[in-house]
């Protein structure tokens, strides 16, 4: 069986390689991609890399990615962003039974790093992704910002419900004119391993705040966040369509590009080390 070298095709799979290539080059599908046969992979334990032949090539499937959240809405968003890359998404095992991370930093990035570092200590040797995200409304000076999940809870550390948060936002925006209702969703993703942050990525999308909620999908402030290019709120689109534009989808795709590049570089170094240690065949 040929040795598995994790190129973009190898790491991300057939469809993932197309998406990765477009992401990193801005052009169409990979040359010769139609010669790579799709693989049907049965579920395996997290961290297991699978190798198989496809049209004479060795293909590796990316390991499962662990997300430091039990929020079903966030997991759906990550899964939708991962779908084109044939990547598996899962919450950190038994995350609800673990001590919670303290998300008390003043920025999205700092909170994401704290959370990723905290939960990565419970899954040794594996990358753990954590995000901190929220809504920044211009007319409110960037509020609710890092307090987005507990906006209606005043000074309580506990999160408030989506309905309560939306109600408070509408109340605060009641006298704000349409031209001044600009807002942005921001997401910072931190990647940590064994308690140490490796890298962070940021995504941001702009929209406007409506006067009343629209749509039944999504979560959080999605029913109030209107995207003019779509003519819809985030609560009115499919998870896949949302991930193509969303702050979380942007940040996650940056992570995938980083991961693919890092894996290729590590494999090249390993091959060079093996080649350098091999005995010479010269007489």
Secondary structure, DSSP 8 states (H G I E B T S, - for coil): -------HHHHHHHHHHHHHHHHHHSSSS-TTGGGS---------TT--EEEEETTEEEEE---EEES---HHHHHHHHHHHHTTT--EEE-TTGGGS-------SSHHHHHHHHHHHHHTTSTTS-EEEEEEEEEEGGGTT-BGGGGGGGGGTT-SS---HHHHHHHHHHHTTT--GGG-EEEEEEEEEEEETTEEEEEEEEEEEEEE-SS---SSS-TTGGGEEETTTTEEGGGS-HHHHHHHSHHHHHHHHHHHHHHHHHHHHHHHHHHHHHHHS-----
